[in-house]
Amino acid sequence: MLCAILALLILAGCNNTGTSHHSQNICYLDLVAIAKALGRLEVMKQQQDTALQQLNTQLQAISTDFNKQIEETKSKFGDNPRKEELQQLDSLTVNAGKQLQQSQIVAKQKLALYQQQLVAGFQAEVRAHAQSIAEQRGASSVVILDSSVLWFSPSADITDEVIARMRAKDRITKTTSPEIRPGMAESGDSSSEIRRLDDLVNRISEESSAD
């Protein structure tokens, strides 16, 4: 799960092909380093784990329901089912397996989209601080460091400045936020993530039905 987040953060820098690297004043930042320094990687991992647990619970409920239907059908047919009843039972079992497999595929799609949303949210948070620093330096753009950047001057790296500003904002937020008893924050975050995932589930289900 953590590797998936890292991969998305690194890939976020692969869309810089449209940026003019010929500009004489460009700032660079390391998105992964920022996420690690601020502990956001661990936070996103926890959010993903909550989402994954919710998806697994839903899949288990679907599987349990299918098994219940099959067992009820078997019980209805008795110990000596007729040929057409056996065919009906086989058809029910096959269809249940196909639907469960489709549900698993959709669950993976949901999780992948959720991962992308987490990274996009983090990028948006970083962007606000990076833009401010870049404008103060008179820079025309900010480029995320990735394997496509062969060399750059260390003076153009604003990673540490972004980390410092985001840490300062976090301290202010913690100072001004109402006091929360231990355990309450974690519970609230978990519920929030489950609600967000449920919204995502409904949206993807609607898109799947439309297709």
Backbone as CSV, one residue per row, in Angstrom:
resi,resn,N_x,N_y,N_z,CA_x,CA_y,CA_z,C_x,C_y,C_z
1,MET,0.824,-1.203,0.000,0.000,0.000,0.000,0.861,1.258,0.000
2,LEU,1.904,1.269,0.821,2.791,2.420,0.887,3.520,2.603,-0.437
3,CYS,3.899,1.488,-1.064,4.586,1.546,-2.360,3.681,2.173,-3.417
4,ALA,2.382,1.898,-3.325,1.438,2.459,-4.293,1.384,3.976,-4.174
5,ILE,1.403,4.472,-2.942,1.385,5.923,-2.729,2.666,6.546,-3.256
6,LEU,3.788,5.921,-2.938,5.081,6.430,-3.411,5.126,6.481,-4.932
7,ALA,4.619,5.426,-5.548,4.627,5.374,-7.009,3.803,6.509,-7.602
8,LEU,2.643,6.784,-7.002,1.792,7.862,-7.498,2.448,9.222,-7.303
9,LEU,3.130,9.384,-6.177,3.814,10.652,-5.923,4.947,10.871,-6.917
10,ILE,5.674,9.789,-7.223,6.775,9.885,-8.182,6.244,10.136,-9.581
11,LEU,5.170,9.418,-9.951,4.575,9.581,-11.274,3.985,10.968,-11.457
12,ALA,3.689,11.633,-10.338,3.123,12.980,-10.438,4.077,13.923,-11.148
13,GLY,5.355,13.598,-11.109,6.341,14.437,-11.778,6.554,14.086,-13.223
14,CYS,5.901,13.037,-13.693,6.095,12.588,-15.073,5.242,13.348,-16.062
15,ASN,4.404,14.245,-15.570,3.560,15.020,-16.465,4.138,16.409,-16.713
16,ASN,5.445,16.536,-16.563,6.078,17.844,-16.716,6.520,18.115,-18.145
17,THR,6.173,17.220,-19.068,6.651,17.375,-20.437,6.120,18.644,-21.088
18,GLY,4.958,19.118,-20.592,4.401,20.323,-21.177,5.010,21.589,-20.609
19,THR,5.851,21.476,-19.599,6.477,22.636,-18.972,7.731,23.028,-19.723
20,SER,7.918,24.308,-19.929,9.109,24.771,-20.626,10.309,24.758,-19.690
21,HIS,11.217,23.815,-19.922,12.413,23.737,-19.086,13.495,24.689,-19.585
22,HIS,13.155,25.455,-20.633,14.129,26.407,-21.158,14.041,27.751,-20.442
23,SER,13.041,27.898,-19.591,12.928,29.126,-18.813,14.150,29.268,-17.916
24,GLN,14.602,30.502,-17.723,15.829,30.736,-16.966,15.606,30.731,-15.464
25,ASN,14.364,30.673,-15.016,14.114,30.691,-13.578,13.020,29.689,-13.229
26,ILE,13.462,28.486,-12.874,12.540,27.414,-12.508,12.895,26.927,-11.107
27,CYS,11.863,26.651,-10.317,12.070,26.055,-9.007,11.765,24.557,-9.080
28,TYR,12.428,23.795,-8.225,12.220,22.349,-8.183,11.855,21.934,-6.766
29,LEU,11.062,20.856,-6.689,10.766,20.308,-5.369,10.604,18.797,-5.452
30,ASP,10.894,18.150,-4.332,10.803,16.692,-4.222,9.529,16.356,-3.460
31,LEU,8.503,15.913,-4.179,7.199,15.647,-3.576,7.266,14.502,-2.564
32,VAL,8.035,13.475,-2.870,8.159,12.327,-1.964,8.847,12.743,-0.666
33,ALA,9.916,13.546,-0.791,10.645,14.007,0.391,9.739,14.835,1.298
34,ILE,8.885,15.649,0.699,7.958,16.466,1.478,6.961,15.581,2.220
35,ALA,6.418,14.593,1.519,5.446,13.683,2.128,6.057,12.917,3.291
36,LYS,7.299,12.491,3.129,7.987,11.750,4.195,8.275,12.657,5.384
37,ALA,8.798,13.845,5.115,9.191,14.762,6.185,8.003,15.180,7.050
38,LEU,6.837,15.316,6.443,5.654,15.780,7.165,4.805,14.634,7.712
39,GLY,5.245,13.409,7.454,4.489,12.260,7.938,3.224,11.997,7.142
40,ARG,3.093,12.615,5.979,1.880,12.450,5.191,1.805,11.076,4.530
41,LEU,2.955,10.474,4.272,2.940,9.126,3.695,2.217,8.166,4.634
42,GLU,2.534,8.266,5.918,1.912,7.384,6.905,0.421,7.690,7.031
43,VAL,0.074,8.976,6.982,-1.337,9.361,7.075,-2.113,8.797,5.888
44,MET,-1.551,8.963,4.678,-2.230,8.451,3.491,-2.322,6.933,3.516
45,LYS,-1.296,6.294,4.062,-1.330,4.833,4.188,-2.470,4.404,5.110
46,GLN,-2.622,5.106,6.232,-3.704,4.788,7.161,-5.066,4.999,6.509
47,GLN,-5.192,6.076,5.727,-6.450,6.334,5.033,-6.737,5.232,4.017
48,GLN,-5.697,4.796,3.317,-5.851,3.703,2.358,-6.252,2.413,3.056
49,ASP,-5.621,2.153,4.203,-5.940,0.933,4.954,-7.405,0.925,5.376
50,THR,-7.907,2.095,5.787,-9.312,2.207,6.177,-10.211,1.920,4.976
51,ALA,-9.838,2.495,3.828,-10.617,2.276,2.608,-10.576,0.813,2.196
52,LEU,-9.397,0.207,2.284,-9.252,-1.197,1.913,-10.074,-2.096,2.823
53,GLN,-10.062,-1.794,4.111,-10.842,-2.577,5.065,-12.331,-2.478,4.753
54,GLN,-12.777,-1.267,4.404,-14.183,-1.073,4.052,-14.548,-1.857,2.798
55,LEU,-13.688,-1.836,1.808,-13.945,-2.575,0.570,-13.983,-4.079,0.828
56,ASN,-13.041,-4.559,1.630,-13.016,-5.988,1.947,-14.274,-6.414,2.698
57,THR,-14.764,-5.535,3.582,-15.998,-5.826,4.313,-17.178,-5.940,3.356
58,GLN,-17.201,-5.028,2.383,-18.278,-5.068,1.394,-18.201,-6.330,0.540
59,LEU,-16.995,-6.710,0.132,-16.822,-7.923,-0.673,-17.226,-9.164,0.121
60,GLN,-16.865,-9.182,1.396,-17.223,-10.318,2.248,-18.738,-10.429,2.391
61,ALA,-19.401,-9.284,2.494,-20.862,-9.282,2.610,-21.497,-9.822,1.334
62,ILE,-20.935,-9.432,0.188,-21.443,-9.925,-1.102,-21.265,-11.431,-1.202
63,SER,-20.068,-11.913,-0.825,-19.774,-13.345,-0.872,-20.699,-14.131,0.052
64,THR,-20.908,-13.602,1.250,-21.786,-14.263,2.219,-23.216,-14.352,1.691
65,ASP,-23.670,-13.287,1.055,-25.024,-13.262,0.503,-25.186,-14.296,-0.610
66,PHE,-24.176,-14.391,-1.482,-24.220,-15.381,-2.561,-24.264,-16.799,-1.998
67,ASN,-23.404,-17.063,-1.021,-23.359,-18.396,-0.416,-24.702,-18.748,0.252
68,LYS,-25.316,-17.730,0.860,-26.607,-17.950,1.505,-27.673,-18.316,0.475
69,GLN,-27.661,-17.608,-0.653,-28.620,-17.900,-1.714,-28.447,-19.327,-2.240
70,ILE,-27.195,-19.738,-2.431,-26.917,-21.074,-2.948,-27.361,-22.144,-1.963
71,GLU,-27.063,-21.937,-0.679,-27.442,-22.915,0.343,-28.961,-23.013,0.488
72,GLU,-29.640,-21.853,0.398,-31.100,-21.861,0.491,-31.714,-22.601,-0.694
73,THR,-31.103,-22.428,-1.861,-31.591,-23.122,-3.057,-31.375,-24.627,-2.929
74,LYS,-30.198,-25.014,-2.433,-29.923,-26.438,-2.211,-30.935,-27.040,-1.252
75,SER,-31.211,-26.325,-0.172,-32.143,-26.812,0.837,-33.549,-26.961,0.265
76,LYS,-33.925,-26.009,-0.593,-35.257,-26.055,-1.205,-35.415,-27.267,-2.119
77,PHE,-34.342,-27.648,-2.823,-34.396,-28.774,-3.754,-34.341,-30.128,-3.040
78,GLY,-33.868,-30.126,-1.806,-33.831,-31.370,-1.043,-32.640,-32.252,-1.384
79,ASP,-32.662,-33.489,-0.887,-31.535,-34.407,-1.061,-31.490,-35.031,-2.447
80,ASN,-32.600,-35.071,-3.124,-32.643,-35.689,-4.451,-33.222,-34.715,-5.480
81,PRO,-32.438,-33.695,-5.830,-32.927,-32.695,-6.784,-33.088,-33.278,-8.191
82,ARG,-34.060,-32.751,-8.925,-34.267,-33.176,-10.299,-33.192,-32.566,-11.194
83,LYS,-33.145,-33.056,-12.429,-32.108,-32.609,-13.362,-32.193,-31.109,-13.597
84,GLU,-33.404,-30.610,-13.832,-33.560,-29.180,-14.088,-33.203,-28.346,-12.853
85,GLU,-33.406,-28.903,-11.671,-33.043,-28.196,-10.440,-31.525,-28.134,-10.281
86,LEU,-30.850,-29.230,-10.648,-29.383,-29.222,-10.614,-28.819,-28.200,-11.593
87,GLN,-29.457,-28.112,-12.755,-29.017,-27.131,-13.753,-29.221,-25.717,-13.227
88,GLN,-30.333,-25.496,-12.558,-30.622,-24.180,-11.979,-29.600,-23.830,-10.894
89,LEU,-29.240,-24.840,-10.103,-28.260,-24.624,-9.036,-26.886,-24.326,-9.619
90,ASP,-26.516,-25.053,-10.674,-25.233,-24.805,-11.338,-25.190,-23.399,-11.923
91,SER,-26.295,-22.989,-12.537,-26.371,-21.655,-13.131,-26.245,-20.573,-12.065
92,LEU,-26.910,-20.803,-10.932,-26.843,-19.850,-9.824,-25.417,-19.732,-9.290
93,THR,-24.730,-20.869,-9.178,-23.360,-20.880,-8.662,-22.406,-20.154,-9.610
94,VAL,-22.566,-20.422,-10.923,-21.709,-19.778,-11.925,-21.929,-18.268,-11.933
95,ASN,-23.186,-17.856,-11.924,-23.501,-16.427,-11.937,-22.986,-15.724,-10.684
96,ALA,-23.094,-16.400,-9.547,-22.597,-15.827,-8.292,-21.090,-15.618,-8.367
97,GLY,-20.385,-16.605,-8.922,-18.930,-16.485,-9.060,-18.542,-15.344,-9.970
98,LYS,-19.283,-15.169,-11.081,-18.984,-14.085,-12.025,-19.233,-12.721,-11.379
99,GLN,-20.349,-12.613,-10.648,-20.669,-11.343,-10.008,-19.664,-10.991,-8.916
100,LEU,-19.210,-12.004,-8.181,-18.212,-11.756,-7.151,-16.895,-11.310,-7.770
101,GLN,-16.522,-11.956,-8.873,-15.292,-11.573,-9.574,-15.390,-10.137,-10.088
102,GLN,-16.548,-9.758,-10.631,-16.739,-8.396,-11.113,-16.671,-7.395,-9.964
103,SER,-17.229,-7.786,-8.822,-17.192,-6.916,-7.643,-15.755,-6.698,-7.177
104,GLN,-14.924,-7.728,-7.280,-13.518,-7.618,-6.896,-12.772,-6.673,-7.833
105,ILE,-13.088,-6.753,-9.128,-12.452,-5.866,-10.110,-12.828,-4.410,-9.834
106,VAL,-14.109,-4.184,-9.578,-14.588,-2.824,-9.291,-13.959,-2.292,-8.003
107,ALA,-13.798,-3.183,-7.007,-13.187,-2.776,-5.737,-11.757,-2.294,-5.953
108,LYS,-11.018,-2.995,-6.820,-9.642,-2.579,-7.122,-9.632,-1.220,-7.809
109,GLN,-10.600,-1.002,-8.692,-10.695,0.284,-9.385,-11.001,1.404,-8.397
110,LYS,-11.885,1.113,-7.468,-12.232,2.104,-6.441,-11.006,2.491,-5.620
111,LEU,-10.235,1.469,-5.208,-9.065,1.731,-4.380,-8.023,2.538,-5.141
112,ALA,-7.820,2.193,-6.430,-6.851,2.926,-7.248,-7.260,4.393,-7.392
113,LEU,-8.553,4.625,-7.620,-9.040,5.996,-7.747,-8.903,6.747,-6.428
114,TYR,-9.157,6.051,-5.327,-9.035,6.664,-4.006,-7.583,7.066,-3.737
115,GLN,-6.639,6.207,-4.126,-5.222,6.522,-3.980,-4.877,7.792,-4.758
116,GLN,-5.401,7.891,-5.973,-5.137,9.058,-6.805,-5.702,10.326,-6.164
117,GLN,-6.873,10.199,-5.550,-7.485,11.354,-4.897,-6.670,11.817,-3.693
118,LEU,-6.128,10.860,-2.943,-5.301,11.215,-1.791,-4.062,11.986,-2.231
119,VAL,-3.407,11.484,-3.278,-2.194,12.137,-3.781,-2.530,13.504,-4.372
120,ALA,-3.653,13.583,-5.094,-4.058,14.861,-5.689,-4.330,15.900,-4.599
121,GLY,-4.941,15.467,-3.506,-5.195,16.384,-2.398,-3.906,16.894,-1.777
122,PHE,-2.932,15.993,-1.627,-1.644,16.384,-1.076,-0.925,17.338,-2.025
123,GLN,-0.984,17.042,-3.326,-0.361,17.918,-4.322,-0.949,19.326,-4.259
124,ALA,-2.260,19.406,-4.106,-2.914,20.716,-4.054,-2.431,21.503,-2.849
125,GLU,-2.236,20.813,-1.730,-1.746,21.464,-0.515,-0.324,21.978,-0.716
126,VAL,0.512,21.155,-1.351,1.900,21.545,-1.616,1.938,22.698,-2.620
127,ARG,1.050,22.630,-3.612,1.060,23.625,-4.695,0.896,25.045,-4.155
128,ALA,0.026,25.217,-3.179,-0.237,26.560,-2.652,1.036,27.183,-2.074
129,HIS,1.798,26.378,-1.324,3.040,26.895,-0.724,4.130,27.051,-1.777
130,ALA,4.227,26.097,-2.694,5.257,26.156,-3.733,5.047,27.378,-4.625
131,GLN,3.806,27.666,-4.947,3.509,28.819,-5.793,3.938,30.114,-5.119
132,SER,3.642,30.217,-3.831,4.005,31.433,-3.103,5.517,31.644,-3.088
133,ILE,6.258,30.564,-2.819,7.722,30.658,-2.774,8.278,30.989,-4.154
134,ALA,7.749,30.327,-5.180,8.231,30.548,-6.545,7.989,31.985,-6.991
135,GLU,6.823,32.518,-6.651,6.513,33.901,-7.030,7.450,34.880,-6.336
136,GLN,7.784,34.599,-5.069,8.710,35.466,-4.344,10.088,35.450,-4.991
137,ARG,10.440,34.315,-5.591,11.745,34.190,-6.256,11.698,34.694,-7.702
138,GLY,10.512,35.019,-8.153,10.375,35.464,-9.538,10.446,34.319,-10.525
139,ALA,10.159,33.125,-10.062,10.212,31.951,-10.932,8.954,31.861,-11.785
140,SER,9.111,31.247,-12.941,7.982,31.116,-13.863,7.234,29.801,-13.683
141,SER,7.866,28.821,-13.030,7.209,27.526,-12.843,7.901,26.730,-11.743
142,VAL,7.208,25.696,-11.280,7.754,24.772,-10.290,7.675,23.367,-10.884
143,VAL,8.795,22.676,-10.902,8.870,21.335,-11.491,9.077,20.297,-10.388
144,ILE,8.292,19.227,-10.441,8.459,18.123,-9.486,9.644,17.271,-9.922
145,LEU,10.537,17.024,-8.996,11.725,16.231,-9.315,11.362,14.779,-9.592
146,ASP,11.851,14.266,-10.705,11.705,12.855,-11.031,12.882,12.445,-11.908
147,SER,12.827,11.265,-12.479,13.956,10.740,-13.248,14.216,11.519,-14.537
148,SER,13.232,12.357,-14.963,13.423,13.114,-16.195,14.324,14.328,-15.985
149,VAL,14.540,14.721,-14.709,15.414,15.863,-14.409,16.845,15.352,-14.248
150,LEU,17.685,15.651,-15.213,19.057,15.141,-15.211,19.947,15.918,-14.247
151,TRP,19.780,17.234,-14.204,20.593,18.065,-13.308,19.865,19.372,-13.045
152,PHE,20.080,19.924,-11.850,19.550,21.247,-11.530,20.415,21.834,-10.415
153,SER,20.421,23.147,-10.330,21.204,23.815,-9.296,20.513,23.649,-7.943
154,PRO,21.259,23.268,-6.906,20.670,23.116,-5.557,19.951,24.374,-5.089
155,SER,20.391,25.531,-5.564,19.754,26.779,-5.141,18.325,26.895,-5.668
156,ALA,18.005,26.114,-6.685,16.660,26.155,-7.262,15.701,25.205,-6.551
157,ASP,16.222,24.418,-5.600,15.408,23.441,-4.877,14.679,24.131,-3.722
158,ILE,13.356,24.115,-3.763,12.567,24.772,-2.717,11.916,23.748,-1.773
159,THR,12.366,22.507,-1.847,11.766,21.449,-1.025,11.776,21.792,0.450
160,ASP,12.924,22.195,0.977,13.031,22.496,2.406,12.152,23.678,2.812
161,GLU,12.050,24.669,1.926,11.213,25.828,2.236,9.737,25.435,2.311
162,VAL,9.324,24.571,1.390,7.939,24.109,1.404,7.653,23.317,2.675
163,ILE,8.592,22.452,3.053,8.436,21.660,4.278,8.313,22.579,5.492
164,ALA,9.170,23.598,5.559,9.147,24.523,6.691,7.804,25.257,6.780
165,ARG,7.296,25.705,5.655,6.026,26.434,5.658,4.859,25.522,6.043
166,MET,4.880,24.301,5.533,3.797,23.380,5.835,3.834,22.945,7.302
167,ARG,5.042,22.797,7.851,5.171,22.476,9.277,4.644,23.623,10.131
168,ALA,4.975,24.852,9.728,4.510,26.022,10.469,2.990,26.098,10.431
169,LYS,2.401,25.804,9.278,0.944,25.827,9.165,0.322,24.743,10.029
170,ASP,0.960,23.564,10.045,0.454,22.466,10.876,0.469,22.845,12.357
171,ARG,1.545,23.542,12.785,1.640,23.953,14.186,0.537,24.943,14.537
172,ILE,0.280,25.878,13.626,-0.773,26.869,13.860,-2.133,26.193,13.934
173,THR,-2.355,25.242,13.037,-3.627,24.516,13.009,-3.849,23.753,14.305
174,LYS,-2.782,23.104,14.800,-2.893,22.345,16.042,-3.150,23.264,17.231
175,THR,-2.554,24.458,17.179,-2.701,25.410,18.281,-4.105,25.991,18.341
176,THR,-4.682,26.279,17.169,-5.981,26.941,17.113,-7.154,25.961,17.105
177,SER,-6.879,24.678,16.841,-7.961,23.691,16.789,-8.437,23.354,18.196
178,PRO,-9.741,23.033,18.351,-10.264,22.644,19.678,-9.555,21.398,20.177
179,GLU,-9.437,21.304,21.476,-8.775,20.140,22.063,-9.586,18.877,21.794
180,ILE,-8.897,17.831,21.361,-9.543,16.556,21.059,-8.957,15.477,21.949
181,ARG,-9.802,14.757,22.636,-9.321,13.702,23.507,-8.698,12.576,22.701
182,PRO,-7.707,11.881,23.266,-7.048,10.794,22.552,-8.068,9.788,22.031
183,GLY,-7.897,9.437,20.746,-8.766,8.438,20.141,-9.893,9.056,19.331
184,MET,-10.298,10.300,19.695,-11.397,10.928,18.982,-11.004,11.304,17.574
185,ALA,-9.793,11.822,17.394,-9.353,12.243,16.066,-9.278,11.065,15.128
186,GLU,-8.705,9.966,15.645,-8.557,8.798,14.792,-9.912,8.278,14.362
187,SER,-10.857,8.248,15.305,-12.187,7.744,14.998,-12.881,8.629,13.984
188,GLY,-12.763,9.942,14.158,-13.399,10.871,13.237,-12.820,10.752,11.845
189,ASP,-11.475,10.656,11.759,-10.835,10.532,10.460,-11.289,9.262,9.767
190,SER,-11.394,8.178,10.535,-11.799,6.912,9.962,-13.205,7.002,9.392
191,SER,-14.126,7.594,10.161,-15.503,7.729,9.702,-15.569,8.600,8.456
192,SER,-14.769,9.663,8.448,-14.752,10.558,7.300,-14.284,9.834,6.056
193,GLU,-13.217,9.037,6.199,-12.693,8.311,5.049,-13.685,7.280,4.541
194,ILE,-14.402,6.630,5.457,-15.403,5.647,5.048,-16.531,6.339,4.287
195,ARG,-16.936,7.535,4.743,-17.991,8.265,4.028,-17.514,8.658,2.643
196,ARG,-16.268,9.113,2.551,-15.718,9.479,1.249,-15.658,8.273,0.335
197,LEU,-15.290,7.133,0.888,-15.195,5.914,0.087,-16.579,5.472,-0.366
198,ASP,-17.568,5.598,0.531,-18.931,5.235,0.153,-19.424,6.090,-1.012
199,ASP,-19.112,7.385,-0.973,-19.482,8.267,-2.083,-18.821,7.803,-3.371
200,LEU,-17.553,7.393,-3.246,-16.804,6.907,-4.405,-17.422,5.613,-4.927
201,VAL,-17.816,4.741,-4.009,-18.449,3.466,-4.366,-19.718,3.739,-5.178
202,ASN,-20.545,4.639,-4.689,-21.799,4.949,-5.372,-21.566,5.533,-6.750
203,ARG,-20.554,6.409,-6.859,-20.277,7.048,-8.137,-19.805,6.032,-9.171
204,ILE,-18.894,5.147,-8.752,-18.374,4.141,-9.683,-19.470,3.143,-10.058
205,SER,-20.324,2.813,-9.094,-21.423,1.880,-9.376,-22.360,2.483,-10.437
206,GLU,-22.629,3.786,-10.317,-23.490,4.454,-11.280,-22.841,4.465,-12.658
207,GLU,-21.502,4.709,-12.694,-20.795,4.715,-13.972,-20.799,3.336,-14.607
208,SER,-20.632,2.295,-13.755,-20.625,0.916,-14.258,-21.988,0.555,-14.835
209,SER,-23.066,1.019,-14.180,-24.414,0.726,-14.644,-24.685,1.435,-15.969
210,ALA,-24.141,2.642,-16.074,-24.340,3.412,-17.309,-23.664,2.755,-18.491
211,ASP,-22.466,2.138,-18.220,-21.737,1.442,-19.288,-22.498,0.198,-19.730
